[in-house]
Structure formats: C-alpha cells, structure tokens
Amino acid sequence: MSTTTGRARAVWFRCLASAFRTALACAIVGCTTLYGPASIRHHIAFPAFSYVTVVLIVTDATLGDALHGCWLALYATVQSLGPALLSLWLIGPARLSRGTISVAVALGAFLVVFPRGTHLVARRIALGQIVIVYVIAYINGVHTEAIMHPLHVAASTAIGVLACVLALLLPYPRLACWELRLNCERLAENVSERLNLYVKAFCAEDNALGLAYISQAKPLTVAGAKLLQSIKRYQESVKWERLPLRFLRNFYSNPGERLQELEIPLRGMEMALTSCTASLPVRILDGETIYGPVQLEENVCLTQKQIKNCLLRDSLTAPESNAGNLVESHQTLQTISTRHQDLPSFFFLFCMKLLHRKSLAKPTTPTQQKGSSTPCKQTGFFKSTWMSNWSTSVSRKRLMPAFKCSLSLGLAVLFGLIYSKKDGYWSGLTVAISLAAAREATFKVSNVKAQGTVLGTVYGLFGCFVFERYLSLRFISLLPWFVVTNFLRHSKMYGQAGGISAVIGAVLVLGRKNFGPPSEFAIARIVETFIGLSCSIMVDLLLQPTRASSLAKVQLFKCFETLSACIGSISLAANSKTNLLENQRRLKLDVSELGKFISEAEAEPNFWFLPFHSACYFELLGSFSKLVDLLLLSADAVGLLEHESQKFGASWKESVNKLDGDLELFKEMAGSLVKCFEDVTKLLSLKSLEKELENKNIPHDLEMGKSSNRNIFKVSGLDEDRIDSIISSYLQHSKEMVDKIHAADEGERELKSQVVLCLSALGFCMSNLIKETSEIEKRIIGILQWENPSKHINLYEISCKIRALYTTEQYCTNLQF
C-alpha cells in the first residue's frame, strides 16, 4: 500500500511541476503580449504562435531541452523565413491569391521536411512559421510589409522560446543532470529489489512461495522499463546543459549506460525462475553440489554494492574488494549436470554472475565521451547539421514523407481559406504542429487531436464566460487545465497528440484578447481543425494505402529471416560472438519495428477488411522479445567461452568439435522450422497458393514429394524426443569436456566453474529457443486459422506446397535457358 501511495504521490508531483512550468511560460508570454511596452507588443504580432511554440518545447522539458529548443527554433527560422522573406519581397503581398499561397506553402513545407535528420520540433516550428507568414500576408494583402512581416513572426517565435528558458530556470532550474541522477538512483534501487526477490524465489521452500516472489518482481520490471526510457531521454538533454553550465560538471557523470546493461541478466534470471518453479526448492546434482542460500546472499550483497558504486560520482574504476568471496562461492560448481531440469538452475547462477561482472565494468571516461558529448565541436554544430541534413542522396523514403506533408499542408491552407479567409491559417497550423516523425495510426491520432481541440476550446469558452471582465484571472483558470492535460498526455486514450491539442485549444482562447467573440472563434477553429485533419487523412489514404496489418505481416517475414541468420550464427568457433551479436542487433531492430506496426494495426479501423488478430500478434511479439534476450545471453556465454578457451590449447579444440556437431543438429532443426515460417508468412493467402498450384498443374505427389526431406522439421509428437536427445548429447559432451579439465589450484577451479556455467547456460538457451519457436508455431497457426476459418491448417503441408511451387518455377526457368 505504501509503495502504491508513493507512486501516486510521485505522479501527482510530476504533473503539478510540469503544469506549473507550462503555466509560467504561458504567463510570461501573456504578460509580455498583453501588458508589455507598446514597442515590444508591436513586434510580437502573433501571440498565438508564441503559445504554440511554448507548448511544443516546454512540455515535460528540462533546461537542456529548452536550450536545445532555442537552437531548433533558430534553425527552423532560418530554414523557413529566409525563403519566405525572399518570396514575399520578389512577388509582393498584393499579388498573392489562394492558389499561389497554397503552392508557396506546399513548396516551403517540402523544403523543410525533405532534409534528413532535422528534429521534429524544428520541423513543426518551421512549418507553423511558413503557414503564418504566407496566409497572414494573403489575408492582410497590400497592408503587409514584405520585410517586417517575417521578422514579426520570428519575434513571436523568439518570445515563446525565451519564455520556455525562463520557466525552466525559475524559481529553481530543472536540470536534466539532476533528473538523470535521480532516475539512475531509482533504477539502481529497482535492480537491487528485483535481484533480492529473484534470489528469494530461487531459494524458496515451495512452489507457492517462489511464485509469490516472482509476482512481486513483475511490477518492478515494468517500473524498471519506464525508468530506462526516462534515462535515455535525459541523456540527450544533458548534452545541452554541459556546455553553458560547466561549473556543474561534477553532476554530469552518466551511470545510466552501465545500469541499462544490468537489465538483460535480470531478464535471464526471471526466465530461469519461470522454467524451474515446478522443481523448487533448487538442489543442484542431488546434494553433490548444493548452492546454498548463504552463498547466494553473499553474492547478492556484493552485487548490490557494485550497483551502488555505479552511482559514485568520482569513481572511474569499480572497487574489487571482496570479489574473492564471489569466486569462492562459484568454485563448488565443478561438473555439469546432464539432467534437463537442472539447466534453469545453472542458467540462473550464470545470469547472476554475469550481472556481477557487468556491475564491475569500467565506466566510460570523460575523455572518451568528449567527441560526442558536446553539441558544438570541430566544424561547428550549425554547419555540420546543415550539411548532413542537406545530403545529396535522394531516396523514396525521404521523398514520400516530404511530398505527403507538402500536399496535405497545401490542401489544408487552400480549403481553410475557401471556408474562411479571416481564420484560414488554423487549418494549416493544425497540420503543421501535428507532423509526425514516423508512421502513425492516422485515424486514431486524428480522432484524439479533434477531441483534444474541442475539449480545450470548450474549456476556454467556459473560462471566458466565468471571467468575462477579468482578463488576468483567465490565466489562473489555465493552471488546473494544465494539470488535467498532463494526465491526458500520459493516458492511453489521448496520448501526447490529444493532450497537446487540448492545451493549445484552451490557451488560444484564454491567453489572448481582441480576437472577436470567443464563441465565433471557437466554432471557426474547430471547423478549420476538422478541415486540416481531413486533408491529412485524405493524403495518407491516397499516398500510403498499405494498411498497417499488411505491413505487420511483411515485417513478420523479415523477423523470421533475421532469426534464421541468428540461429545460423550460433557457434563455438573463433569470432562467432561478433557475428551473433550483429545478427541479434538486427533482429532487435526488426522486432521493434514489428511492434510499431502491430500497435498501429490494432488502432486502425477495419472497414470492410478482415479484423486484425492483435492478440496473436502481440503474443508473437512477446516470443520474439524472449528470443532476442536468449540470443544476447547466448552471445555472452559464447564470448566468455571463447575468452577462457585461450587458456586450454589444443585439447579444447578437440572437445569443441563434438559440441559443434550437437550445435549443427540444433541449428538444422530450429532453422528448418523458422524457414517454414518464412515460407508461410510470405503467402498473400492460402487461396492464392491453391490457384497457383492449379494454374501450374502441379500434381499432388509433387506437392507432397518432399515429405521425406529430413531438413523440414516439425515440433510435434515424437520430434520432441529428438530435441531432448540433441540437448542430452550436448550436455553429455559438455560434461566429458569439463571432466577433462584438471583443477588443482583456486584459479583453475574458478576457470572450470566458469566453463560449467557458460556451457550450461548455452544448453538452456538452446532448449528455450526451441520452446519459444514452438510457441511461435502455435501463433502462426492461429493467424492462418483466423484468416481461413473454414480450412484445416497444417504448416507442414503448406510449406511442402510452397516448396513444390518454387521447385517447379525454378525447373521451368532452367528449361528456358
């Protein structure tokens, strides 16, 4: 209960602090534009855009983010207002029409979005400036000053950026380095608590107690993942604080990277526990070697000390005192168990030792980080960013987003001006400030943006009605709304897009004056917002017609392809760890992309299409995530074995040959099953496969002619015995190899125990890779059955038909040549 209360209190404090900073920045803009000197108010001609700039930058920001926002606003201003100023000077505002304005906005948007590497905030500010400059110039016509008008837009942007910096400095600065250190301390505490619970579960006296400890650790795992995300975010912001605040350089040590490396061993310990809960309490080798609770508690204490040492400000090397206790505690492991049920226990100990090893890793020194930590170095950040963004390489991946943005923005401005010349820029501004960095669920995001705009506008109208005669009280009424929208932004229903739209909707009504009757403005803005979102949806449907569900299936095929390469790179040969790690990184990226497509496909409307089977796809994603972790832990085991093998000589190579034979059998089995998944996911549909077979006149015996091929493997029935036999053979050969190692002194015993843990860990990973692959087989069958409810699904038969079709096509091609 106390933990829940503390978490709720922390959420409330975070939302109140963020709301206060946002309110302070908006108050600075409001006081300047409403009560400031006339000379300043004359130049800040567009306070609405100042508020928009504030919301884009200050939301959940630190001082580093605000300083970064200053640079982004400057970059956006040069990128957008430079060409706009030249265009207005050459053409003249009096000659502008709806058509020329729409074309000019579209061309300006293309030039902003096309350069690669430009930050999303810079793009949004630049697009907003383009809309304001051109549309307001058209609205005012001959009264527009070609030179001063763009400068007024720049001044309005500048006051918004300055307000953000001041809001994050007052009453005390919110520094990213302090937030980073606080999150690192929380993560270190989180890791220590999880380690304690896992060890208690490992030493539990019965299954129920062990499962209870594992259940207690699951919320901590979720919290740890969120802390890791926060740490990664603040690591970028710290770079922008380091340069102007050199007097605080002692606070900028970054233990986050070291703490992030501790996550994988903890996941391995959790996997080991979930695999051995049925055999608790754990006794390895039936009492021949008992790894007792006392030894584990000593290891936990040592590891926790090292985790705390990660946070020491001045420590560049971790202390090695008491490390001998850990060595002694592992020296009792001098032989490998050939029983499969003992593998999780050995794997748990391997992960525990790996966790301790990673906590001892030396941090990166400041001189090593010097080249990448400061944003202004060598040729200058402005020059390097400009040159890298304007690379001459042109690809469809760069052209399509730029063309989509320019077309949707141009159409939004055109239709917005057709509806209302006076308020026509709001439709374009809606598209500009909601630009996304990547693909998103168009309908869902547009829906929450529209809802957020309506909620904010209605709240603004309510505030105007209550405080009609008291303009100053309108700002005070914004404070509770900032708190509410903070919760909206962190909710699943509205997210960032809906929350930001709600903030802007209220601020534009309550933060200005002399914009006409609030009710008329509210109606006009809601309609213009609808026009802008409709244009975005229409352009997305025309230029991006491929549904996310189809892309998820294509990405699933890529994941299987990369998984096949990962399995093929598992080996005990020299330099095999490098190949395995490279393939594992590729698989991790592919799985991450698959998760994005699945989330998008779940949110998109079905229309007349078959509903997306999100449950099966999310289960597939979970299995792939476990495979990624298992492959990384396998690489760690292989790397340690490769390192230790240098101390043995020729005898090691002879023993490794037998293990490589077992690994080849494992790779043949797992690889053939993954190849079957590749073939099946490559299909558009089963109906198309059957039509192709009929058109090619492929006989039934040819379709099933490869049924005796031993390379095609199924995880079912008696084939499970073959899996067990391969793992048993691997364990037996590992035991024989370890028994040949003579351990006379303490160093040799430690070396032998290290080999025992690594070989056992690799055996556990092999076994669980097959188990997760069999789980994937069930999900693939579930997806195919969902798409073909009237048919009996047999992956083996489908794979044979695909191979028969492929063989026939290859044969016909050879005949032609």
N, C-alpha and C positions, 0 to 999 in steps of 0.2 A: 504494500500500500504506500509506504514512504517513497519507494522508487517511482511509482506512478505519479504521486503528488509532486515530487521533484521534477519529473519530466514535464508535467503540465505547467509547473511554475516557470520552467526554462522556456517553454514555447510562448507563454504569455509575455515574459520579459523580452524575448527576441522580437515579437510582433510589436510591442509597445515602443521599443527602442527604434525599430525601423520606421514606425509610424511617426515618431517624434522627429526623426531626421528628415523624412519626406515633408512633414508639415513645416518644419523650419525652413527648408529650401523654398517651398512654395510661398511662405510668408515673406521671405527676402525678396522674391520676385514680385509679389503683390505689393509690398510697401514701396519698392522702387518704382513700379509702373503706375501706382495709384497716388502715392504721396511724395514721390521723389521730386527733385528740381525739374522745372519745365524743360531745361536744355537736355537733360538725360531722358526724360519721357518722350521727347520729340524723336530721339534716335531709336528708342525701343518701341517701334511702331507695331510690333506683332507679339504682344504678351502671351497670346495663346500658344505660340510656338515655343516661347520660353518655358511655359509649363510643361509642354510635351517633352522638351529637352531634359527638364528636371526628372520627369518620371522615367525616361529612358535610361538615365545614368544613376540616379541616387537610390533606386530600389534595391534594398539589401546590400548596399555598397559599403566599402571601406574607403579610407583616404587614398589608398593605392588605386582603387577603381575610379575615384573622382579625378585623380591626376592623369590616369590613363584616358579618362573621358575628355579631359582638356585636349590631349593630343589628338584623339579621334575627332573631336569637334573641329579642330584646326584643319586636320587632313580633309574632313568632309567639306568644309567651307571652301578650301582651295579647289577641291575636285568638282564641286557643283557650281559655286557662284562665279568662279573665273570664267568658264564658258558662257554662263548665263549673262554676266555683265557685258561681255563682248557681243553676244547676240542682240541684247536689247539696244546697245549703242549703234550697231550696224543697221538693224531692221527698223527700230523706232517703235515705242509702245503704241502709237496711234494706228499703225498698220496691222496690229495683231487681230486675229479672228479666232473663233473656236477651233477651227481646223488647224491653223498654224500653231496655236498654243498646244493642242493635243500632240501634234507631231514633235514640237520642241521638247515637251515633257518626256515623250517616249524616247527620243534620241538621248536626252540627258540621263534618263534612267539607265539606258543601255550602257553608256559610258561609265556609270557608277558601278553597276553590278558586274560588268564583264571582267575587270581586273581580278585576278585570283588573290586570295589571302587577305582581302580587305575585311576588317572586323565588322560584325553585324551591326553594332551600334553606329559606326561611322556610315555605313550604307543607309541606315534608317534616317539619320540626321541629314545626310546629303539629299536623299530623295524628298524628304519633307521640305528642305530649302528650295529645291527645284520647283515643287508644286506651288509654294508660297510666292516665289519670285515671278513665275510666268503667269499664274492665274490672277494674282492681285494686280499685276501690270495690265492684264487684259481688262479686268474689272474697272480700274481707275482710268484707263485709256490715256488721253493726252495729258492728264494731270500727273502721270508717273514720271519721275526723274530717272533716266536710264542709268545714271551712275550711283546716285544716293539710295535708290530703292534696294538694290542688292546689299549695300552697306548697312541699311537698316535691318535687313534680315540677319546679317552677320552679327550685328549688335544685339539683336533679340536672342540669338543663339548664345552669345558670349555671356549675357547676364544670367541665363539658365545654368551654364557651366560654372560660373563663379559662385552662384548660389549653392550648387552642389558641394563645392570645395569648402565653403564656409560652414555649411550644415554638418559636414563631417569633421570639422575642426572644433566646433562649439557644441556644448560647453567644454568638452574634452575630446581629443581626437579619437576616432575609431580606427585603429591601426590594424592592418592585415597581419602584421607580425605577431601582435598580441592574440588575435583570433586564431592564428595558426598554432601558436604555442598552447593555447587553451584547448584546442581540439586535439592536439597531439597528446596532451596530458590525459584527456578523456579517453583517447584511443588506447594509450598505454594501460590505463586502469581497466578498460574494457577487455583488452587482451589478457591481462592478469586474471580477471574474474573468470573468463571463459576457460583459461588453462586450468584453474583450480577446479571448476566444475567438471571438466573432462577427466581430470585425474581422479576425482572422487567417483565419477561414473565407472572408470576403469577398475577401481579398487572396491566397487560396491559389492555388498554381500549377497545381493539377489537381483534379479532382473528388474523388478518393480522400482527399486531404489535407483538403479542405473538409468532407467528410462526417465525417472523424475529429474535427475541431474541434467540429462540431455535436453529435456524440455525446458528447464530453466535457462539453458545456454542459448536456445533459439532466439528469444527476443534480443539478447546481447549481440547475436550475429547480425541481425537486422540493423541494430543501432550502430554496430561497427562499420557496416557498409555505408551508412549515411555519414559517419564521421570521416571515412576515407574520401567520399565525394567532397565534403567541405574542405578537407586538407588540400586536395588537388586544386580546388577553386582558389583558395587563399595563396597557394604557391605562386600563381600567376600575378596576383595583386602585390605580393611582397616585392617583386622586382621593381615596381614603380615607386615604392617608398624608400628603397635603399639609397637611391641617388640623392634626393633632396634632404633626407634625414640621416646623414652619416653619423651624427652624434648618437644615434640609437643602434649602431651596427652590431653591438653585442646581443641585441634582442633578435637578430635575424638568422641565428642558426636554425637550420631546417632539418629536424629529425623525421619529418613526415615520410620521406622516401624509405628510410630504414624501417619505420613502423609498418609501412604498406607491405613490405616483404614478409612480414610475420603472418599475414593472412592465409597464405597457401598452406603452410604446415598445420595451422589450426583447422582448416577445412579437411585436411587429410586425417587429423585426429578424429574429427566428427564422423567421417566416412568409416574409419576403423571401428568406432564405437557402435554405429548403426549396424555394422556387419557382425559384431560379436556379442550383442546384447543377450542372445539366447544362451551363451556359454559363460555368463557371469556367475561367480567371481572368476577372474582370469588366473589360471595357473599354467605357466608355460612348461611343456615337457613333463607333465605329471610329477612335479616335485624335484626333478633332476636339477632344474634351474628355475627358481622361483624369484621373480622380480617383485619384491615386497613393497608395501605402502611406504615404509620408512625411506627406502631408496628413492621412490618417486617424489616424496615430499621434499627431500634434499634437492632433487633436480628442479622441482618447481620453484623453490626458494632461490636457487642460483639463477634460473632463467628470468624470474621476476626482477632480480637485482639488475640483470643486464638490460632488461626492457626499460627500467627506470634510468639506467645510465645513458640510454639513447637520448634522454631529455636534458642531460647535463650540458650546460651552455658552452663550457670551455673544453670539453673532452673531445679530442680528435682520435683517441685510441681507447678502446674499452678495456677496463681493468681485467686482468686474468687471474686474480686471486681466487682461491677456492675452486678453480676449474678442475683441479685434480680429483676432487670429490666426484665430479660428474664422470670422469674417466674410470674411476674405480667402480662406480655403480654399474657401468656397462660391461665390465670385464667378466661378469658371470655369464654372459651370452657368448658361449664358445662353440656352439653347434647349431645346426639348422634343423628345425622340426619338419618332418615330411608329412605331417597331418595338415590338411587344408584348413581345419578350424583354428589352427594356431597362427595362420597368416595375419589376421587382423591385429592380434596382439603384438606381433613383431613390427607390423606396419605402424602401429600406434607409437611404439618406442622409437622407431626410425624418425617419425614426424616430430616427436618430442626433442630428439637430439638435433634434428635439422633446425627446429625453432631456436634452440640454444645457440647453434652455430651462426644463424642469421642475426641473432641479437648481439653477437660478438663482432660482427662485420664492422670494419672501419668506415666512418662517415667520409663523405667527400669533403676535401679541404676547400677553403675559400679560394685558393689559387686555382684549383681545378674547375671551380664554378665561375671564375672571373669572366671567361669569354662569353658565357651565356646568361649571366645573371643581370647585367646592366643593359637597359634598353638603348642607351646612347653610346655606342662604341665604334671604333675604327672609322669607317667611311661616313658615319652618321646614320641615325635610325631613319630620318626622313628620306634620305637618298636611297638607302638600301630597301626600305619598304616600297617606295615608289617604283624603283627599277624591278624589284621582284614581282610586284603586283602587275606591272605592265609588261610581262613576259610576252615575247612574240609568238609563243606556241599557241595555236588555236585548236580547240577540240570541241566536239559536240557537247561534252559535259559542261563546258564553260559557255558556249553559245546559247544553249537551250534555256538555262535559268535567266540569262540576261534578256533574251528575247521575250520570254514569258513575263518578266517584270515590266519591261518597257511597254508591251502590248496591253497588259492589264491596267497599268497606270495611265496610259494614254486614253484608253476607253473610259476609265473611271472619270477622268477630267472632262472628257467630251460629254458624256451623258450627265455628269453632275452640272455642267454649265448649261446644258439644254434644259434641265429641270429648274435650276435657279442660278441666275448669273451672280447674285449677291453672295450666296453661300456655296458656290460650285466647288470651291477648293477643299471642302470637307470630305468629299468622296475620294479625291486623290490622296489627301492626307491619311485617310483610313488605310489605303493600300500601302502607302509609303512606310508608315510606322509599324506595320504588321508584317513586313517582309521576313520570311523565314530563312534560316541558314541551310536547311535541307528539306527533303520531302516531309510532308506532314499530312495528317488526316484532314483534308480540305474542308469537308462538310462539318466535322466536329469542331474544328478550330473556328470556322466562320460562325457557327452557331453560338459558341461561348463568347466570341467577340461581340456579336449582336446583342446577346443577353447582357453582357457587361456594360456595353454602351447605354442600353436602355435603363439598367439599374442605376448607373451613375448619373445619367441625365435626370431621371425621376427624383433621385435624392437631391440633386442640385435645385430642381424646381421646388421641392419641399422646403429646402433651406431658404430660397428666395422668398417664399410665401411667409415663412415664420419670421425671418429677419429682413423684411422688405425695406425698412427705414434705417437699418443698422448694418452698414457695409462691413464694418470691422468685425462684427460678430459672425459674418459668413465664414471667415477664415477659421474661427474657433469651431464652427459646426463641421468643418472638414476633418478635424482630428479623429473623432470616433469613426468616420468613414474610412480613414486611412488604416485604422486598426482592423475594421471588418474586411477591407480588401486585402490586407496581409494574409488573413486566414483564407480568403478566396484563392489567392495566388498559390497557396500551399495545399489546396484541396484537389482531389481528383476530378471533381465536377467542372471546375472553371480553369484551374491551372494558371500559368503565367499570362497567357493571352487574355483570358477573361478578366483576371484581376487588374491588369494594366488598363484594359479598356474601361473598367468601372472607375478607376482612379481618374483617368483623363476626362471621362464623361462628367464627373462631378466638379472637377477643378475648373473646367472651361465655363461652367455656369456660375459657380460661386466665387471665382477668382478674378472676374473682370467686371467692367461697367460700361455703359453706353454702347451695348451691342443689340439694343432693341428689346422688345418684350421677351422675357425668358421663355414663355410657352411657345412663341413662334420660333425662336431659335432652337428650342428642344425638338420640335417637330421637324424642322428643316434638317437638323443634324442627324436625327435618326433615319430620315429618308435618304440623305446623302451617304450615310454609313451603309445602308442597305444597298445602294447603287454600287458603291465601291466593292463591297464583299461579293455582290452578284457578278461583277466583272471579273474578279479574281477566280471565282468558281468556274465561270464560263471558259476562261482562258485555260485553266487547269484541265478541264474536261476535253478541250479541243487539242491541246498540245501534249497532254500527259494522260492519254486514255487508258493506259495499262493499269489495271486495278492492283492494289497492294497485295491482295490474296494471290494473284498470279506471280507477282514479284517474290512473294514469300516462297512459293514452290520452286522458282528458279534459284533463289538463294539457298534453299534446302539442298538442291543438287550440288551447288558449289561447296557447301559444307561437307557433303559426303565425299566429294572429290578431294578436298583438302585432308579430310580424316583418313582417306586411303593412303595419302602420301605420308601422314604422320605415323600410321601403323607400319608402313614400309620402312621408315627410318629408325625404328627401334632396333638397336643392335648393341653388342658389346665391343665392336671394332673401334679402332682409334678414331677420334674426332666425330664419333657418332652423336655426341651430345649437342654439338653445334647444329647439325642437320635437324635433329629432333626439335630443338628449341626454335629454329627458324620456321619449321612447319607448324609447330604449336602456336606461334605468334600469328601466323596466317589464319589458322583455324579460329583463334580467339577473335580476330577481326571479323571473320565471316560469320561467326555465331552472334557477335554484337550487331552486325547488320541484319541478320535474320530476326533478332529480337525487335529491331525497329520496324521491320516490315510486318511482323505479327501484331505488334501494338497498333499500327496504322490500319491493318486489315480488320482487326476487331472493332475499330471505331467507325469504319466506313459503312454506309448504308448498303443493304443487299440489292434493292431494286428488284429486277427480275432474275438476278443471278442466284446461284445456289449459296445458301448461308455459309459463312466461313466457320470451319470447325476449329475454333480458337482453343478449346480445351486440349485437343490432341496436339496442336502445335505448341502450346505452352509446355506440355509435358515433354515434347521433343526438345524444346529449348532447355529445359532442366537437365535432361540426359546429356545434351551436348555440353552444357556447362560443367557437369561432372567429368565428362571425358577430357575437357580442356585441363581441368585440375589434375586428373590422373596422369595425363601425358607430361605435364610440367613436373610432377613428383617423380615420374619415371625418368625424366631427363636429369633430375637431381641425383637419383640413385645411380644412373649410368655414369654421370660425371664423377661422382665420388669413387665408384669402382675403377674408372679409368685413371683417376689420380693415384689410388692405392696400388693399382696393378704395376706401376713402375718399380715397386719395391720387391717384386717377386721374380721377374726374369722369365726364362723360357718355360718353366713349369706352369706358369699362369696361362700362357698361350695354348698349351695342350689341353688344359682343363676347360678353357673358354670355348674351344671348338665344339664340345658336346652341348654346352649351353646354347651356343648359336644354332645348333641343329634343332633344339627344342623351340627356340625363338622363331626359326623359319617355319616350323609347323604351325605355331601360333599365328604368325603373320599370314600364312596361307589361308587358315580358317577364317580369321577375322576379316582379312582383306577381301576374300571372295564374297562374304556376306555384305560387306559395305559396297562392293561392286554391284551386287544385286540391287541394293537400294538406289545406287546411281541410275541403273537402267530403268527402274520403276518410276522414279521421280522425274525422269526425262520425258515420260509419256505425257501427251496432252490429255488423253483419255483412253480407257480400255476399248471404247467403240472405234476410235481411230486406229488402234492396233489391229483389231479384228478385220476392219475394212482393208487395211494394208495387206494383211495376210491373204485375204480373199482375192484382192487385185493381183497379187504376185503369184497366186495359185500354189501356195506353199502347202504341201501335204502334211497330214497330221503326224506321220512318223518323222518328218524332218523337223517339225516344231519341237517334238519331244526327243529328238535324236541325241541330244546332249545330256540326257538324264543320267547317264552313267559317268559323266565327267566328274572327276573327283575334286576339281577345283571349285565347283559350285557347292556351297555348304549351307546347311540349314541348322539353326539352333532349335532343335525339337527332338523329342523321343530319345532314341539310342545315341544321337550325336552328342548329348550331354556327357555320356560316358567317355567319348573321345576327348572332350575338353578336359575332363578330370584326369584322363591318362596322360595328356600332354603336360598339365600342371604337375602331376605326380612325378613324371620323368624329369621335369625341370628341377623340382625340389630334391630328388634323389641325386641328380648330377651335382647340384649345388652343395649338398651335404658331403658328397665324396670329395669335392674340391676343397671345402673348408677343413675337412678332417686331415687333409694332407699338409695343411699349414701348421708348422711347428711353432708353438708359442711358449718360449722359455721365460722371457722377462716381461716386465709390465708393458713396455712399448709394443711388443709383439702380440700380447693378449688384447691390447686396445685395438691394434690393427685387425686382428682376427674378428673381434666383436663388430667392428665397423663393416667388414665384409659380410658377416652374418646378417646384419640389419639391412644392408643395401640389397643383397640377393633376395632376402625375404620380402622386402618392400617391392622389388620388381615383380616377384611372383604374385603378390597381392594385386598390383596394378594390372597385370595380365589377366588375372581371374576376373577382376571387376570391369575391365574393358569389355570382355566378352559378355558379362551380365548386362551392362548398360547397352551394348549393341543389341542384345536380345530384347531389351525393353523398347528400343527404337523400332525393332521389327514389329512389335505389337502396335505401336502408334502408327506406323506406315500402313499396316493392315486396316486400322481403324479409319484412317483418312480415306483410303481407297473404298472401304465399305460405305462410308458416308457419301462418297461421290457416285457409287454404283450400288444402291441398296438392294437391287434385285438379283445381284450376282454373288456367287461364292468366290471369295478372294483367296488365291493361293500364290504367294510371291514366287515360289519356285517355278510354277508353270508359266507365270507371266514373264519371268526372267528368261526361261528357255525359249519362249516365243520371240522375245526381243532379239535374243542371240541368233535364232534361226533366221529372222528377217534380216539382221545385219550381215550374217554369213552369205545369204542369197544375194544381197546387193553387192557385196564385195566380189562374189563369184561372177556376177554379170558384168561388173566393171572390168575385171581381168579379161573376160572374153572379148570385150570391145577393143582392148589394146592388143 
